[in-house]
Amino acid sequence: MKISGHKSNTRVLNPPKGYKIEDHRELHIHAAPVTDLTIDDKPVILTFWKPSEDELQKLVAGGLVAVFVVGTTMPPLSLAVQP
């Protein structure tokens, strides 16, 4: 999947200092357009992703979405479909 810009984006979230793209090429993203929100008085960052035709076919056939997070813990997250 590729990250996608959206009209609601409020900024671009860049990698942290010291991040080396060559060490993380498999992640497919190194700067993310994001939308800053507040939900239930908590700050939330929203990103939009678009599957390729091949990925879309796999999803329709019952494939799964895999989420990769760098590190040893998993932040709370939610996945949804947007029109």
DSSP file (Angstrom, degrees, kcal/mol; ACC not computed):
  #  RESIDUE AA STRUCTURE BP1 BP2  ACC     N-H-->O    O-->H-N    N-H-->O    O-->H-N    TCO  KAPPA ALPHA  PHI   PSI    X-CA   Y-CA   Z-CA
    1    1 A M              0   0    0      0, 0.0     2,-0.4     0, 0.0    48,-0.0   0.000 360.0 360.0 360.0 152.0    0.0    0.0    0.0
    2    2 A K  E     -A   50   0A   0     48,-2.1    48,-2.7    27,-0.0     2,-0.1  -0.918 360.0-113.3-115.4 139.9    1.1    3.5   -0.6
    3    3 A I  E     -A   49   0A   0     -2,-0.4     2,-0.4    25,-0.3    46,-0.3  -0.440  36.4-154.3 -66.7 145.3    0.5    6.4    1.7
    4    4 A S  E     -A   48   0A   0     44,-3.4    44,-0.6    29,-0.1     2,-0.1  -0.975  11.6-124.3-129.0 136.3   -1.9    8.9    0.1
    5    5 A G        -     0   0    0     -2,-0.4     2,-0.3    42,-0.1    42,-0.0  -0.367  28.4-162.9 -69.3 158.2   -2.3   12.6    0.7
    6    6 A H    >   -     0   0    0     28,-0.1     3,-2.1    -2,-0.1    42,-0.0  -0.985  32.3-115.4-143.9 150.6   -5.8   13.9    1.7
    7    7 A K  T 3  S+     0   0    0     -2,-0.3    -1,-0.0     1,-0.3    -2,-0.0   0.716 114.9  59.2 -60.7 -19.7   -7.4   17.3    1.6
    8    8 A S  T 3  S+     0   0    0     27,-0.0    -1,-0.3     2,-0.0    28,-0.2   0.557  75.4 127.0 -85.1  -7.7   -7.6   17.1    5.5
    9    9 A N    <   -     0   0    0     -3,-2.1    26,-0.3     1,-0.1     3,-0.1  -0.213  34.7-176.9 -56.4 136.8   -3.9   16.8    5.9
   10   10 A T        -     0   0    0     24,-2.8     2,-0.3     1,-0.3    25,-0.2   0.574  61.0 -15.3-110.3 -16.3   -2.5   19.4    8.3
   11   11 A R  E     -B   34   0B   0     23,-1.6    23,-2.9    21,-0.0     2,-0.5  -0.973  64.8 -98.7-169.8 176.3    1.3   18.6    8.2
   12   12 A V  E     -B   33   0B   0     -2,-0.3     2,-0.8    21,-0.3    23,-0.0  -0.970  27.9-144.6-113.5 125.9    4.0   16.1    7.1
   13   13 A L  E     -B   32   0B   0     19,-3.6    19,-2.7    -2,-0.5    -2,-0.0  -0.815  21.8-161.2 -91.2 112.5    5.4   13.8    9.8
   14   14 A N        -     0   0    0     -2,-0.8    17,-0.2    17,-0.2     3,-0.1  -0.514  27.1 -88.7 -92.1 160.8    9.1   13.3    9.1
   15   15 A P        -     0   0    0      0, 0.0    -1,-0.1     0, 0.0     3,-0.1  -0.216  53.2 -92.7 -62.5 158.0   11.3   10.5   10.4
   16   16 A P    >   -     0   0    0      0, 0.0     3,-2.0     0, 0.0     0, 0.0  -0.284  53.2 -80.8 -68.3 158.6   13.1   11.1   13.7
   17   17 A K  T 3  S+     0   0    0      1,-0.3     3,-0.1    -3,-0.1     0, 0.0  -0.324 119.9  27.5 -57.5 139.5   16.6   12.5   13.8
   18   18 A G  T 3  S+     0   0    0      1,-0.3    -1,-0.3    -3,-0.1     2,-0.2   0.319  84.6 141.7  88.8  -8.1   19.2    9.7   13.1
   19   19 A Y    <   -     0   0    0     -3,-2.0     2,-0.6     1,-0.1    -1,-0.3  -0.495  39.3-153.3 -67.8 130.3   16.7    7.7   11.0
   20   20 A K    >   -     0   0    0     -2,-0.2     3,-1.8     1,-0.2     4,-0.5  -0.925   8.7-157.2-112.5 112.8   18.5    6.1    8.1
   21   21 A I  G >  S+     0   0    0     -2,-0.6     3,-1.9     1,-0.3    -1,-0.2   0.875  93.3  61.7 -54.1 -40.5   16.3    5.4    5.1
   22   22 A E  G 3  S+     0   0    0      1,-0.3     3,-0.4     2,-0.2    -1,-0.3   0.736 101.3  53.4 -62.3 -20.9   18.7    2.7    3.8
   23   23 A D  G <  S+     0   0    0     -3,-1.8    -1,-0.3     1,-0.2    -2,-0.2   0.573 118.6  34.3 -85.9 -10.0   18.1    0.8    7.1
   24   24 A H    X   +     0   0    0     -3,-1.9     3,-1.9    -4,-0.5     5,-0.3  -0.024  68.2 130.4-136.6  32.2   14.3    0.8    6.6
   25   25 A R  G >   +     0   0    0     -3,-0.4     3,-1.3     1,-0.3    -1,-0.1   0.806  69.3  67.5 -59.6 -29.1   13.6    0.6    2.8
   26   26 A E  G 3  S+     0   0    0      1,-0.3    -1,-0.3    -3,-0.1    -2,-0.1   0.644  86.3  70.6 -67.5 -12.8   11.1   -2.2    3.4
   27   27 A L  G <  S-     0   0    0     -3,-1.9    -1,-0.3     2,-0.1    -2,-0.2   0.700  88.0-148.1 -79.9 -18.5    8.8    0.2    5.2
   28   28 A H    <   +     0   0    0     -3,-1.3     2,-0.4    -4,-0.3   -25,-0.3   0.521  68.9  76.3  67.7   6.8    7.9    2.0    2.0
   29   29 A I        +     0   0    0     -5,-0.3     3,-0.1     1,-0.1    -2,-0.1  -0.989  36.0 160.8-150.1 138.2    7.4    5.3    3.8
   30   30 A H  S    S+     0   0    0      1,-0.5     2,-0.3    -2,-0.4    -1,-0.1   0.437  78.8  27.9-135.2  -8.7    9.8    7.8    5.2
   31   31 A A  S    S-     0   0    0    -17,-0.2    -1,-0.5     2,-0.0   -17,-0.2  -0.942  72.5-156.1-151.7 136.6    7.6   11.0    5.5
   32   32 A A  E     -B   13   0B   0    -19,-2.7   -19,-3.6    -2,-0.3     2,-0.4  -0.954  15.8-136.4-125.3 124.1    3.8   10.9    6.1
   33   33 A P  E     -B   12   0B   0      0, 0.0    15,-0.4     0, 0.0     2,-0.3  -0.652  40.9-175.5 -69.7 128.2    1.2   13.5    5.3
   34   34 A V  E     -B   11   0B   0    -23,-2.9   -24,-2.8    -2,-0.4   -23,-1.6  -0.862  29.0-139.0-129.0 159.3   -1.0   13.4    8.4
   35   35 A T  E     -C   46   0C   0     11,-2.2    11,-2.5   -26,-0.3     2,-0.5  -0.986  21.9-141.8-116.7 122.3   -4.2   14.9    9.7
   36   36 A D  E     +C   45   0C   0     -2,-0.5     2,-0.3   -28,-0.2     9,-0.2  -0.729  31.3 165.7 -86.8 128.6   -4.2   16.0   13.4
   37   37 A L  E     -C   44   0C   0      7,-2.8     7,-2.7    -2,-0.5     2,-0.4  -0.857  33.0-136.7-132.8 166.9   -7.4   15.4   15.2
   38   38 A T  E     +C   43   0C   0     -2,-0.3     2,-0.4     5,-0.2     3,-0.1  -0.991  23.4 178.2-125.8 123.3   -8.7   15.2   18.8
   39   39 A I  E >  S-C   42   0C   0      3,-2.5     3,-1.5    -2,-0.4    -2,-0.0  -0.992  73.8 -11.2-127.1 124.2  -11.0   12.3   19.6
   40   40 A D  T 3  S-     0   0    0     -2,-0.4    -1,-0.1     1,-0.3     0, 0.0   0.893 129.0 -57.3  52.4  43.4  -12.4   12.0   23.2
   41   41 A D  T 3  S+     0   0    0      1,-0.2    -1,-0.3    -3,-0.1    -3,-0.0   0.662 115.6 116.7  63.8  19.2   -9.9   14.6   24.3
   42   42 A K  E <  S-C   39   0C   0     -3,-1.5    -3,-2.5     0, 0.0    -1,-0.2  -0.953  70.5-115.2-117.8 137.1   -7.0   12.6   23.0
   43   43 A P  E     -C   38   0C   0      0, 0.0     2,-0.4     0, 0.0    -5,-0.2  -0.488  37.1-173.3 -69.4 137.8   -4.6   13.7   20.2
   44   44 A V  E     -C   37   0C   0     -7,-2.7    -7,-2.8    -2,-0.2     2,-0.5  -0.984  18.0-150.6-133.4 141.8   -4.9   11.4   17.1
   45   45 A I  E     -C   36   0C   0     -2,-0.4     2,-0.4    -9,-0.2    -9,-0.2  -0.972  16.4-161.8-112.8 126.6   -2.9   11.3   13.9
   46   46 A L  E     -C   35   0C   0    -11,-2.5   -11,-2.2    -2,-0.5     2,-0.3  -0.910   9.2-179.1-111.3 131.9   -4.8   10.1   10.8
   47   47 A T        -     0   0    0     -2,-0.4     2,-0.4   -13,-0.2   -13,-0.1  -0.915  17.6-138.2-124.5 156.2   -3.1    8.8    7.7
   48   48 A F  E     -A    4   0A   0    -44,-0.6   -44,-3.4   -15,-0.4     2,-0.3  -0.938  17.3-170.9-118.3 139.2   -4.6    7.6    4.4
   49   49 A W  E     -A    3   0A   0     -2,-0.4   -46,-0.2   -46,-0.3    -2,-0.0  -0.956   8.8-155.8-130.5 145.0   -3.4    4.6    2.4
   50   50 A K  E     -A    2   0A   0    -48,-2.7   -48,-2.1    -2,-0.3     2,-0.1  -0.980  15.6-136.4-124.9 124.0   -4.4    3.3   -1.0
   51   51 A P        -     0   0    0      0, 0.0     2,-0.0     0, 0.0    -2,-0.0  -0.461  22.5-118.1 -74.4 149.1   -4.0   -0.3   -2.0
   52   52 A S     >  -     0   0    0     -2,-0.1     4,-2.8     1,-0.1     5,-0.2  -0.291  34.8-100.1 -71.2 169.0   -2.5   -1.2   -5.5
   53   53 A E  H  > S+     0   0    0      1,-0.2     4,-2.4     2,-0.2     5,-0.2   0.912 126.6  50.7 -58.1 -42.5   -4.8   -3.1   -7.9
   54   54 A D  H  > S+     0   0    0      2,-0.2     4,-2.0     1,-0.2    -1,-0.2   0.923 112.0  46.3 -61.8 -45.2   -2.9   -6.3   -6.9
   55   55 A E  H  > S+     0   0    0      1,-0.2     4,-2.4     2,-0.2    -2,-0.2   0.896 110.7  53.3 -64.9 -39.6   -3.4   -5.7   -3.2
   56   56 A L  H  X S+     0   0    0     -4,-2.8     4,-2.6     1,-0.2    -2,-0.2   0.910 108.0  50.3 -62.3 -42.6   -7.1   -4.8   -3.8
   57   57 A Q  H  X S+     0   0    0     -4,-2.4     4,-1.8     1,-0.2    -1,-0.2   0.904 110.5  50.0 -61.7 -41.0   -7.6   -8.1   -5.6
   58   58 A K  H  <>S+     0   0    0     -4,-2.0     5,-3.4     2,-0.2    -2,-0.2   0.894 110.8  49.6 -65.3 -39.4   -6.0  -10.0   -2.7
   59   59 A L  H ><5S+     0   0    0     -4,-2.4     3,-1.8     3,-0.2    -2,-0.2   0.927 109.4  50.6 -64.7 -44.8   -8.2   -8.2   -0.2
   60   60 A V  H 3<5S+     0   0    0     -4,-2.6    -1,-0.2     1,-0.3    -2,-0.2   0.855 107.7  55.2 -60.8 -34.3  -11.3   -9.0   -2.1
   61   61 A A  T 3<5S-     0   0    0     -4,-1.8    -1,-0.3    -5,-0.2    -2,-0.2   0.377 134.6 -88.3 -81.1   5.4  -10.2  -12.6   -2.2
   62   62 A G  T < 5S+     0   0    0     -3,-1.8    -3,-0.2     1,-0.2    -2,-0.2   0.533  75.5 153.6 102.9   6.7   -9.9  -12.6    1.6
   63   63 A G      < -     0   0    0     -5,-3.4     2,-0.3    -6,-0.2    -1,-0.2  -0.158  37.4-122.3 -64.1 165.5   -6.3  -11.4    2.1
   64   64 A L        -     0   0    0      0, 0.0     2,-0.5     0, 0.0    -1,-0.1  -0.759  10.0-121.0-110.9 154.6   -5.3   -9.6    5.2
   65   65 A V        -     0   0    0     -2,-0.3     2,-0.4    -6,-0.1     0, 0.0  -0.849  27.8-152.9 -91.6 127.0   -3.8   -6.2    5.9
   66   66 A A        -     0   0    0     -2,-0.5     2,-0.5     2,-0.0     0, 0.0  -0.878   3.0-156.4-103.2 133.3   -0.5   -6.4    7.7
   67   67 A V        -     0   0    0     -2,-0.4     2,-0.5     2,-0.0    -2,-0.0  -0.945   5.6-163.2-111.4 123.6    0.7   -3.6   10.0
   68   68 A F        -     0   0    0     -2,-0.5     2,-0.4   -41,-0.1    -2,-0.0  -0.918   6.4-175.0-107.8 129.6    4.4   -3.2   10.6
   69   69 A V        -     0   0    0     -2,-0.5     2,-0.4     2,-0.1    -2,-0.0  -0.992  23.8-129.6-124.7 127.6    5.6   -1.0   13.5
   70   70 A V  S    S+     0   0    0     -2,-0.4     2,-0.3     2,-0.1     3,-0.2  -0.611  74.0  34.3 -75.2 130.0    9.3   -0.3   14.1
   71   71 A G  S    S-     0   0    0     -2,-0.4    -2,-0.1     1,-0.1     3,-0.0  -0.774  96.4 -75.7 124.1-168.4   10.2   -1.0   17.8
   72   72 A T  S    S+     0   0    0     -2,-0.3     2,-0.3     2,-0.0    -1,-0.1   0.337 103.2  58.2-116.0   4.1    9.2   -3.4   20.5
   73   73 A T  S    S-     0   0    0     -3,-0.2     0, 0.0     0, 0.0     0, 0.0  -0.896  71.1-133.5-129.6 163.6    5.8   -2.0   21.5
   74   74 A M        -     0   0    0     -2,-0.3     3,-0.1    -3,-0.0    -3,-0.0  -0.964  16.7-142.1-120.3 118.4    2.6   -1.3   19.6
   75   75 A P        -     0   0    0      0, 0.0     2,-0.1     0, 0.0     0, 0.0  -0.399  39.8 -86.8 -71.7 156.1    0.8    2.0   20.0
   76   76 A P        +     0   0    0      0, 0.0     2,-0.3     0, 0.0     0, 0.0  -0.403  62.3 168.8 -59.1 137.2   -3.0    1.9   20.1
   77   77 A L        -     0   0    0     -3,-0.1     2,-0.3    -2,-0.1    -3,-0.0  -0.972  25.7-154.5-149.4 164.1   -4.3    2.1   16.5
   78   78 A S        -     0   0    0     -2,-0.3     2,-0.4     2,-0.0     0, 0.0  -0.994   7.5-152.3-139.7 142.9   -7.5    1.7   14.5
   79   79 A L        +     0   0    0     -2,-0.3     2,-0.3     2,-0.0    -2,-0.0  -0.940  23.6 161.6-116.4 141.2   -8.0    0.8   10.8
   80   80 A A        -     0   0    0     -2,-0.4     2,-0.5     2,-0.0    -2,-0.0  -0.963  36.6-114.7-150.3 163.2  -11.0    1.9    8.8
   81   81 A V        -     0   0    0     -2,-0.3    -2,-0.0     2,-0.0     0, 0.0  -0.902  28.6-167.6-104.5 132.4  -12.1    2.3    5.2
   82   82 A Q              0   0    0     -2,-0.5    -2,-0.0     1,-0.1     0, 0.0  -0.941 360.0 360.0-118.1 140.3  -12.8    5.8    3.9
   83   83 A P              0   0    0      0, 0.0    -1,-0.1     0, 0.0    -2,-0.0   0.509 360.0 360.0 -70.1 360.0  -14.6    6.7    0.7
